[in-house]
Amino acid sequence: MADLNNSISGEPSVSKFQELKFVFPEIVAATAVSFLSISVGLGTAYSAILIPQLSAAQRNKELDAITLTETEGVWFTSSVALVMPFAGVIAGVLTDNLGRLRVLQMSTLPQFIGWVIIATASNTWMLFAGRLVTGFAGALVIVPSMVYVSEISSPKIRGALQSISSTFYNAGLLTTYLKGWFLSWRVIAWLAVAYSVISLLCVLFIPESSVWLLKKGKSGDAQKSFEWFTKYRQKYESETLNESPQLQNMEIIKEEPFSLKTRIRWTLKQFALPTGYKPFLIMAALMVIQEFSGAHVIMMNAVIFFEGIGTNFDPYLASVYMATMRVGMAVTQIWLMRRFNRRALLMVSCVGMTICMIISAVYTKWIQDGSTTRNWVPLCMLILYFMFFTGLISIPLVVTTEVFPLPIRGLASNLISAILYIMLFGALQSFYPLYNALGGLSGVQYFYGLVSAVGFIFVFLFLPETHNKDLWVIERYFLHNTMYFSMKGKHLIPCH
């Protein structure tokens, strides 16, 4: 959709209420697709409550307890990341060929099946099977929902709307930790089944992205979609569908070949262009930094990690506090993403993570050595660390859906998500080797703090600013620029 200030021309100024009404359909659609992320958050946190509950059941010699060894526990935690890269590639192909919304609708079926398998599991293999299926479903949600929101939203509120997904994701984390405090893992799995049904209802009654519809030659449906999103501002704006800034490169799309062999060659050619490979390399590197900064490792082993840092605080309650902080920051970020630049937010995020993790590492070591009784410090630092991590977990996904040209946006974004999942798997699998090699949790925390510091340097040097930029303008930036501070043609990146 066009920028609101550009679309309301030749008319008297409108009130804030009218401006909100103009973008209300965008808010509804973005909220609907973002709700699906609550199941992704639930899946992320689920291992943190399942493994301790199974361990307790084994210690208590309960008759129906499922045996899960330490090695199996590590693989259960990381197995979701093992399947997601393949699912991400599949999601990329489906997103560009079947549509952003159709893929989101399809994702609810494996989500439903996976959680039913887990809820009814009678052995370890059923737990793993359900985990893999829900992981596959999660990969069908994350990037397609972000791509959809990026294409239906006005530049001024695009970042804010894309941050709604992070809010629901963190709500999924919080509700899982809360439920794990007083509910069994089976009951939590059955509740997740209900979420999948609600998710399907959310995405049944909103239109597909007009950008994708036009790409597929469905001009009639595209016009209907455009009218649905602009129905409250049509009498104020003179812009038509074909004049929308997101469609400035539609002539390129119409030339896209149809034979499979030529289409593959054409797609590879798009990745070989500066507008393809530059954002791909930048975003891939940022995903490596995101995962090896340690936050997902801690989230997926939250109870175990909080027990290991030396605090006497209830680890389940500590996990709840951590998730509550993240939900609060995710909501705050909706406002921050509209007011501040992406680069500034990411750099603050990396600096805050570095400081908090280093302080936590120092005190964890002192507690282990008996040099201090302030065992509350690592806990507080880790909770603050997760507050800052909200930026590093969500902003790269937002930027990923903004930096690629339309013809390869769906595929490229999902390939980046596949790299993210591979790095997540590597980070989870490396936790215990790092633990042994670096002398315990304090050494691991030093490592995570160092990676966060590298993240600051990388963002400072390479990440372009996309805040308040039209998507076609961001694409043009990569034709002439790689490092941000050697940027040529700054006039090509106008702000709204």
N, C-alpha and C positions, 0 to 999 in steps of 0.2 A: 504494500500500500504506500501511497505517496505520503510525504511529510505533510503534516496537518497545516503547517504555515504556508506551504506551497499550494495546497489544494483549496485553500479558502482565499480566493483572490477576487478582488473587485466587490467585496461585500463588507459590511460593517464588522468590526471586531466582535468576537463571540465571547460569552462568559466561560468561566472555568467549568461550570456544569455542562454547558453545551460541548466543550472540547472533550470532556469525559464521555458524554453520550456518543460523540462521533466515533470514538475508538472502543466503545463498549462491546461490539461484536468481536473485535480482536481479543479483548480481555476474556470474553466467554470462551472462545475457541482455544486460546492459549492455556487457560485454566483446565479445560476439558482434557486436552492431550497431556498436560503436565501431571494430572492426577495419576496417570499410569506409573509415574516414577515412584509412587509410594510403595508399590510392590518390589521395585528394584532395591529400595532402601531396606525393606523387610528382609529380602534375600541376603543383602550384604551383612546385616547384623545377626542373622539367624544362627550362624555357626558359633557366635559368641555366647549364645545362651544354650544351644543344643549340647555342645561338647561338655561344659561343666555339669549340666543336668544328667547326661549319660554317665559321666565319671562318678557322680554322687550315687546314682542308682547302682552302679557296679560295686562301689564300696559298701553300700548297704545291702548288697546281695539280693536285690529285688528280683522276683521270679521272671518278670517280663522285660528285664533290662536288656538292651541291645549292647553288645560288647563292641567298643571302639578303642583300638589301641592308639598310642600317641602318634605313630606314623600315619595311621588311618585318619586321625583327627586333622593332621596337617594337610593330607590330601583332600579331605572333605572340604576344608576351608578354601583351598586353592583350586579345587576342581571346577568351580564355577568360572574361574578365569581361564581355565584350559579350553573350555568349549566356546567361550565368547568370541575369540578371534575368528573362528570359522563362521560363527553365527553373524558376526559383524560384516564379513564379506558377503554372505548371503543377503543380509539386510541391505547392503549397498546396492546390489543388483535389483532386489525387489523394490527398494525405495524409488529407484529411477524408472522402473518398468511398470510396476503395479500402482504406484502412487504412495505418497507419504501417509495418508490417512488409512488406506487399505492395509498397509503393513502394521500400523498400530492396532487396527481392529483384529488382525490375524494373531497378534502377539498374545492376546488374552486367552487363546485356546491352550497353547503349551503352558502358560502360567497356571491355568486351572488344573490341567492334567498333572503337572509337576508337584503342586502342593497337595493334591489328593494322594499321590504316591507316597509322599513324605508322611502325611497324616496317618496313613494306613500301614506304614512300614513295619515289618516284623523282623528284618535283618539289615545288616550293613549295606548290602547291595541295593536294596530298595531305597535306602537313604541317598546313596550315591546317584542312583538313576533319577530320583526326583530332583536332586541338586543340579544335575546336568540339564534337565529339561527346563527348570526355572531359570537357569543361567542363560540358556538359549533364548528364552522369552525376553529376558532383560535386555539382551543385545538388540532385539527387535524394537525396543522402546526408546532407548536413550537418544541416539542420533536422529532417527526419523522424526521424533517429536521436536527436536531442536531445529531441524531443517524446516519443518512445517511452520513453526513459529517465526523463523527468520523471514519466510516468504510472505506471510500474511500480515505482518506487523509494520507499523509506521516507524521510520528511522529513530524518531525521538523516544519511542517507548520500547523499541525492539529489545534492548538489553534488559529492561525491567521485566518484560513479559517472559523472556527466556530464563530469567532467574526464578520464576514461579516453579519450574521443574525442580530446582535445587531445594526449594522449600518443602515440596512434597517428598522428595527423596529423604531429607533429614527428618521429616515427620515419620517416615517409615522406620528410620533408625530408632527414633525416640519411642515410638509405640512398641517396637519389638523389645527394647531393653526394659521398658515398663512392664510389659506382659511377662517377660522372662523372670521378673522379680516374684510373681505370684501365680503364674499359670504354667502348665506343663507344655513341653515342646509340641506335643500332638495338638493340643487346643489351639496353640498359636498358628500351626499349619492350617487347621480348619478355618480359622479367621482369615488367613491369607487367601483361601479359596473364595471367600465372600468378596474380598477386594477385587479379584479378577473379574467377577460378574459385574460389579459396580463400574469397573474400568471400561468394560465393553459398552455399557449403557452411556458412558460419558462421550464416547467417540462415534456414536451411531447417528447423531443428529446435527453435525456440523459439516460444512462443505469442504471439499478438497481445495488445496492451494491452486489459485487461478494460474500461477506461474507454471506449475506442472501440467495443468490441463491444456494450456496453450502449447506447451512443448510437445504434447501428444496430439496436437491438432484438434482438440475438442473445444473449439471456440465458443460454441453455444453454452456448454457447461461452465467454461471459464468466465463468460459474461455473467451468468447467474451467480457464480461464486463471488465475483467482484461486486455485484450489486448487493449481495448479502452482507458483505463486510463494510460497504459504504452507504447502507440504506438510511442512516440517520444524518448524513451530511450531503446527500445528493443535491439538495437545493442550494447549498453553499458553494460547492466545488464545480469547476468546469472541466476537470481532468477526466479523460476517458480511460478505459482499460489499457489500450495500446500506448497511452502516454505515460503510464506508470513507470517510475525510474527503474524498477526491478526488471522491466521488459525492454530496456534499451538495446539489449543484444539478442532480441528474438529472431532477427534475420539470420544469425548464426545457427540458432537452433533448428530453423526450418530447413537448413541445408544438411542436417545430420543424415547420413546414409542409413539404409535399412537392411542390407545384406549383412549377415552375422560376421563374416570375415572382414568386410570393409568397415563395419561398425567397430570391431575390436581394434583394428588398425587406427581408425579415427580417434577412438578413446585414448589409446596409448599416445597418439600425437598430442592430444590436449594436455596430458601429464608431462610431456617433454617440453612444453612451452614454459616460459618464466612464470606465467600465471598459474601453472599447475605444479611444477616441482618446487618452486620457492616456498609457497605456503605449506606444501606437504612436508618438506624437511623441517621447517620451523615448528610446525605443530607436532610432528613426531618427536622432536627433541624435547618439547615442552611436556609431552606425555611421559617420557622417560623420567624427567625431573619430578613430575607429579607423583608417580608411583614410588620412586625410591626416596622420596621425602618421608615415607613411613606411615602416613596417616591411615591409609586403607589397611595396612598390616595391623596397626593398633586397633582400628575399628572392628576388624574381623576376629581379633583375639582380645577384645577389650577386657573381659573379666580376668583372663589369665595375666594380661599385661599389668593391670592395676594391682593385682596381687603381688607381682614381681618387683615393683618399684619401691616396696618397703613401707607403704602407707598402711595404717590400721583401719582405714575407712572401708566400709562394705563395698566390695568391687562392683556389685550390681548397681548399688546406689550411685557410685562414681560414674558408671556407664550412663546412667540416666541423666546425671548432671551434664556430662559431656554432650549427650545428644540434645538436651534442652538448650545448651549454649549454641549448638549448631543450628537448631530450628530458629532461635531468636536472631542469629546472624543472617540466616538465609532470608528471613522476612526483611531485616534491615537492608540486605543487599539489593532487594527490589528497588528501594529508594536510592541506594548508592550507585547502582548501575545506570540510573537515569541522570544523576547529578555529576558523576566523576568519570574520568577517562579510564579505560580498561588497563592501560599500562600502569598508571598510578596505583590503582587498586591491587594489581598483581604484585607490584614491587613492595608495597606495604605488607601484603600478605606474606611474601617470602622473608622479609626482614623480621616480622613478628614471629614467624615459625622458627627461624634460626635462633633468636634470642631465647624464646621459651624452651626449646629443645635442649640448648646448651645448659641453661640453668637447671633444668630437670636432670640432665645427665650428671652434673656436678653434685647435686644433692642426693641422687640415687647412690652414687659412689660413697659419699660421706655417710649415708645411713647404713650401707653395707659394712663400712669400716668402723661404725660406732662413733663417728666423729661429731654427730649432731643428733638431736632428738626432734628436729623440725621435719617430721615425716609428712607433713601436710604440703610442703613446698613442691615436690614433684607432681603431686596430684593437681594442685592449682595451676602449675605451669603447663601441664598436659591439657587441662581444660581450656586454658587461654590459647594454647597451640591449636586446638581444634577450632577455636573462634577465628583465628587468622587463616586456617586452612580452608575455610569456606570459600575464600576467593580463589585459591589455587585449584580447588576441585571443580568449580562451576564455570569460571570465566574462560578457561581454555576450551571447554565444550561450546560455549557461546561463540567464541572467536572462530572456532573450527567451521561452524556453519555460515560464517560471514566472509571468509577469505577466499573460498574457491569459486570459480566461474560456474554459472548455472548448468552447462552441459554435463559437468562431472561432479556437481556439488554433492549429490546423494552418495555416489560411489566413493568419492574421495573422503567425505566425512566419515563414512563407515569404515574405510580402510584405516583412517586415523584411530577410530575407536577400537579396531582390531589390534593395532599396535599398543593401545592403552591396556587392553586385556592381557596381551602377552607380557607386558611389563608388570602388570598386577600379579600374574602368575609367578614371574621371576622374583618379584619382591617378596611374595608370600613364601616361596620355596627357599629364599635366601635368608629368612629370618633366623633360623636355628644355626646355620653355618656362620652367619655374622655374629650371633650370640656367643658361639664357641671361640671364634677367631679373635673377637675384640674384647673378650674378658667380661661378658655379661651384658645386662641391659644398659648400663651406663655407656659402654662402648658403642652399642647399637644406636643409642640416642645421639652420641657425638656424630656418628655417620649420617644420620638423618638430618641433623642440623647443618652439616657441611653441604649436603645436597640442596637444602633449602637456600643456602647462601649462593650456590652456583645458579640456582633459579633466578635470583635477583639480578645477577650479572647478565644472564642470558636474555631475560626480558628487557633489561635496559638497552642492550645492544641490538637485538634483532626483531622484537615483536612490534608490528605496526599498530597504530592507533585506529580502531574501527568505530569508536563511539560517535554516534550521530552522523555516520557516513552511509550514503546509499551503497548498495551492494555492488553495483557496476563500477562505482568510483574506487572502491577497495580493490576490485580486480585490476583496474588500470594501474594502481600503485606498483604492483609487482612487475610490471613491464620494465621499469627503470630502477628499481630499488631492491636492496637486500638488507643492508644494515640501516637501522632507523636514522642514525645521525649522519649518514652520508646521503640522505634522501634528496632526490632531484625532483623538480617539478612539484613543489609542495602545494602549488595552486590547484593541483589535480585532486586534492583531498579536502573538499569544502566541508565545513561544519554547518549543521542546520540550527 
